[in-house]
Amino acid sequence: MDIVIKQQTHNENARYEVGFVDLNNDQIQDAVVYLNDRNWCGSGGCTTFILKGVKSGFEFQSKVMIVKKPIVISQSKSNGYMDIIVNTGGVGSVVLKFNGKTYPLNPSTQPPVKNPKSMTGQVLLN
């Protein structure tokens, strides 16, 4: 699994971090964009976008709210896409599973990971 560790941008319009990883094994890097701007964050975490890499750039795939870092790319897959492990306010670590169209909008609706240290994967954004 090739992962390009975060690129960070700070400007007057937005603050975000982006990590690139091939989530669906199509040989095209996808993007995980973590919006760490006060307009996109609350007490439970920040909004994150998953963008599917295509030959001409990226297409919107998923919006995931209330995400706290680290964002970890798991070795396990659901419906052809790698699972993503995140933290979310009030719940702790959860696994985001692709349902065939998107990742869950609200991670706090996912069951908490009972033993987060047992989860394996690579940290994409820390």
Secondary structure by P-SEA (a helix, b strand, c coil): cccccbbbbbcccccbbbbbcccccccbbbbbbbccccccccccbbbbbbbbbcccbbbbccccccccccbbbbccccccbbbbbbccccccbbbbbbcccccccccccccccccccccccccccc
